[in-house]
Amino acid sequence: MFQMNKIEGNNMQIIFKILLMIALIVPNLVADDTLVNNNDVIINSNLEELPDAILKDLDKKKVSIASLIESRPTLISFWFLACEPCKKEMKYLDEFNIKYADSGFQVISINTDGSRALSSVKPFVNSKKYSFRVLSDPRSKYQRKLKGTSCPFTVMVDHNGNIISRHVGYNPGDEKKLEEEIIQLIDNAQADTLYLKTRPKTPDSKSSLNGINSALDNDDK
C-alpha cells in the first residue's frame, strides 16, 4: 500500500512538472505568433529623435532644423571644402534631391568649415548650382550632437523626425545604398499618409449621443 502511494506521488510530481513546462512555453508561442501576424507594423523602441538646432544659411539667416524637416524624409549631410569624398558624394545627393523632390524627400547640406574658409563656401556652392539648402556649422557643434566626428557624415531622418541611420565616409557605390534607404523612407512616409487618409473616422461623443437619441425616438413612434 505504501509503495502504491509512493508511485502515485511520483506520478503527481511528473504531471505537475509537465503542466508547469506547458504554462511556461505557451505564452512564448502566443507572443511569437503575435509578432508574425503583425510584421507589417514594426515598432522600434530604440528610435532616436533628431535634436533641433538653430544654424545659419549662407546668407547668414538663422534657420531651425525642425522647421526644415516638417514631416519630410530627409538626408542631412555634413561636409567641408577640403574633403574630396564629400564633393563626390554631394554630386549624387544633388541628383537625389531633384529626383525625389516630388515625393517629399529633401537633402539638407551642412558645411563645417571654420571662419577662415567660410568665405569660400558660398562661391563654391553657387558654382556647383546645388539644388539643396546649405547651412553652416562652423564649430561642428551640431555634427557632434548627432555623434559625428568626421566627414562626409550622413544622417537619414524619417518623416516623423527620427534618426534611422548614420553613414561615415564615402566610397564609389555607396550612393546606391543611400538611394535604397531614401526610397524606403519615402515608401514609409507615403504608407503613413495613406493610412491617415483612409482610416475610418471615429465619431465624436456628441454625434454618437445624437444617433442614440434618434434611434430611441424612432422606437417610441
N, C-alpha and C positions, 0 to 999 in steps of 0.2 A: 504493500500500500504506500509505504514511504517512498519507494522507488518510483512508483507511478506519479506521485505528487511532484517529485523532483523533475521527472521528464516533462510533465505539464508546465512546470515553472520555467524550464529551459525553453520550451516551445513558445511560451508567452513572451519571453525575453527576445527571442528571434523575431517574432511578429512585431513587437514594439520597435525593434531596430529597423525593420523593413518599412514600417509606417513612417518612422522618423526620416528615413532617407527619401521617401516619396515626398514628404512635406517640404524637404529642403530643395529637391530637384524641380518640382512642378512650377513654383514661382519663376524660376530662371527660364524655363521653357516658354512660359507665357510672356515674359519680358522680351525674349528673343523674337517671338512672333510679332510683338508689337513693333519692334524696330524694323522688321522685314516689311510688314504691311504698310508702314509709314515712311518708306525710304524716299518718297518724293518730297518730304518735308524734313530737312536736316537742320537740327538745332545745334549750333555750336556755342557751347557755354564759354569758350575761350576767346570770343570775339573782342577785339581791341578797338575802341572808338578813336577816330582820328582827332588829336588835340587841335584846338583852334590857335591861330596866331594872327597878329597884325603885321603885315610886311608891306614894303613899298614897291610899286611898279617902276618901270624905267623912266617914268615921268615924275617920280617922287610922290605919287599919290598913295595914301595908305589904303590897303585892301585887306579885308578879312578872308581868311581861307574858307571858313564856314560859309560865308556868303557866296563864294565862288562855286562851292560844291553843289549846294541847293538840290539835293536828291538826284545828282547825276553821277554815273560811274566815272571815275576819274583816275588818271595816271599822273602822279607827281614825280617829277624828275629833277634831281639836283646835279649841277654841273659847274665847271669853271673854264675859263678861256684856254688855259694851257693843257687841258685834258683832251687829248685826241680821241680816245674811245668815246668820250662824251659827245663830241661833234659827230662821230659816225652814227651813234645811236640816235641823236637828235634828228637826223635826216629821216629815219623811219618813224620817229614819234610825230614829226610833222605830217607825214603821209597818213598815219593812223588818225590824227586829229581831224584831218579833212575827210577821210574815207568814212569814218563812223560818227561824224557830227550830227547827221540826221537821226541817228539812233540815240542821241542824248549824251554820247561819250565826249570827254574832253581831256586834253593834256594841260597840265599846269607846270610850267618850267620855272625852276628856282635857281638863280645864279648865286654862287657862294664866293665870288671874288671880293677881295678887300677893297678898301677905299682907293688904293693906288691904281688898281686895274679897272675899277668900276667905270671910269670914263670911257674905256674902250669897249665895254659890253654893249651899249646901245648901238653904236655904229656897226658892230659885228652882227647883231640880231637883225638890224634893218637891212644889211647887205644880203642876208640869207632869206629875208621875207618870210620868216616863220609865221604860221597861222595861229600858233598858240600864245597864250598870255605868259609873259615873262616877269617874274618878281625877283626881288633881291633879298638875300640872307647873308650879308657881308661877314658876319661873325660865326656863321653856321650854327646859330643857336637853335633854329627850328629843325635843322637837319639832325643835330644831336638829340633833340627831343624825340625825334622819330627813330632813334637808335642807329643813325647813320654816321659813319666815321670816314668814308672815302667816297670818291666819285668815279664813274656815274653811280648814283644811288637812286633807285626807282621804287616807289611805293604805290601799290594798287589799292584803290579805295572803292567800295561798292556804293550803291545809291542810298544806302542807309548811313553812310559816313563811317563804316567800319573798315579797318585795315585788313585786307585779305592776304597780301603777301608783300615781301620785300625782295629786291634784287640788287646785288652789288657787282659792279663791273660790267663790261660788255665785250663779247666775242662775236665774230660773224656767225649768224644763225640764231643768236639769242632773240632777234626780232620776231622770229616765228613763234617762239614760246610766249612772248609778250602779246602777240596778236591773238593767240589762242585764249589767253587769260582775258583779254579785252572782250572778245566775243562772248565768253562765259559771263562776264559782268553784265554785258548788255542783255543777254538772254534772261538772266536772273531778274534784272530790273523790269524788263517787259513782262515777265511772268507775274511779278507782283502787281504791276499796273493793271494787267488783265484781270487778275483776281479781284482787285478793288472795284473794277468797273462791272464785273459780272456777278459778284456775290449777292445773295438775296438780301433785300432790305429788311431790317428788323423794325417792326412797328414800334413807335414810342408808346409809353403807358397811356397817354391821353387818347390816342386813336384806338388803342385796344379797348379802353373803357367804353368809348363811344360805340364800338362794334358790339360789345356785350349788351349794352343798354338797348341797342336797336333790336337785337335778337330777342331780348326779353319782351319788348314792346310787341313784336310780331307774334310771340307766343300768347300774349294776353288777348290779342284780337282773335 
